[in-house]
């Protein structure tokens, strides 16, 4: 393999590296659009940035995925507000870097307030 071919192959490998990295994603399996989504260390109620700012329309429709940023792997409490104005808290949600985590309607039985 010639020097130019090796250089081109190396450049291709470098540019593909970040594209191969997987994003951490939240998958909305609730019945409603989410307009605010925040995380806190478990039991601390220290809510971080609104993650819906990572979405082009600032919300997460049912069955849509949302990129989560600035969060290390671990367990978190999740607080979100949906388009109906309901605020919900789900405790101890496991988040793994580069993986998808979800919350579905069944998990919200006692954790929501109108």
N, C-alpha and C positions, 0 to 999 in steps of 0.2 A: 504494500500500500504506500502510495507516494505521500510526500509531506503535505501537499495541499489537501488530499483526501483525508488524512489524519486530522488536520486542523479543522476541516469542515465537520467531521464526525465529532470531534471534541466540542465544537461550538454548538452543534445540535444537542449533544448530551447535556450541556450546561443550560441551554434554554428550555429543555424538556423537564429538568429537575423540579422547578417550582410548580409546573403544571401537574406533575405527578403527586404532589403533596395534597392530601385530602383535607377538606375543610370540616370543622366540627359543625354539625347542623342540628337544628331543632325541627322536628316534623310535627305540624299541627294536626292532631287527630281529634280535636274538639269539634263541636258543631258550629262554632262561630269564628268570624274573623277576629284576630288578635291585633290590637292597636298599641299595646304597650307590653313589653316583656323584659323582666329584670331578674337577676340572680343575686343570691346572698349566701355566704357561708351558712351551713345548717344552724338554725336556732338563733342567729345573730340579728336578723331583720336589718341588715346593713345592705340595702338594695343598690346594686351597681347601675351602670348605664343602661338606658333603654335600647335593647338590642334590635328593636324594629327599625331603628335608624339605619341598619345595614341592608334593608330592603328598599328597592327602587321606589315603591309606593308607600313606604313607611308602615306597612301592616303585613300580616301573615294570614292568608285565606285558609279555610279548612283544606287539608291535604297538600298544603304548600310547605316548603322547607325554608328555613331561615338560617343564614350564616351567623354563627356565634363567634365573637371576637373578644380578645383580651381576657380569656378565662382559661385557667389551667385545669387539667383533669382532676376530678374529685366529685364528692357529693355536694349538692347545692339545694337550697330552697328556691323555688321558682314562684314569682308573683307576676300575674298578667291581668290585663284589662281587655275585655272583648268589646266588640262593636255595640253590644247591647248595654254596655255600662257595667257589666258584672265584673267584679274583681275577685280573682281566685289565687289561692296559695296552695302549692303542692310541695310537700316536705321531702327532703332527702332523695333528690333525683340524681342518678349517677350520670356523669358526663365524662366521656373518654375522648381524648384528642383525636381528631380525624374520623370520628364515628358519628352516627345519627342517633339522637335520643328523641323520644316522643312523649307526649301527654295526650291521653284520650279522655273522652267524656266520662267514662266510668270512674276515672280517678278523681273526679271533681265533686262527688256526692256531698261531702260536708265542708269542702274548702272554699266555697264561693259565697260572696255577698252581693246582693243587688245594688 
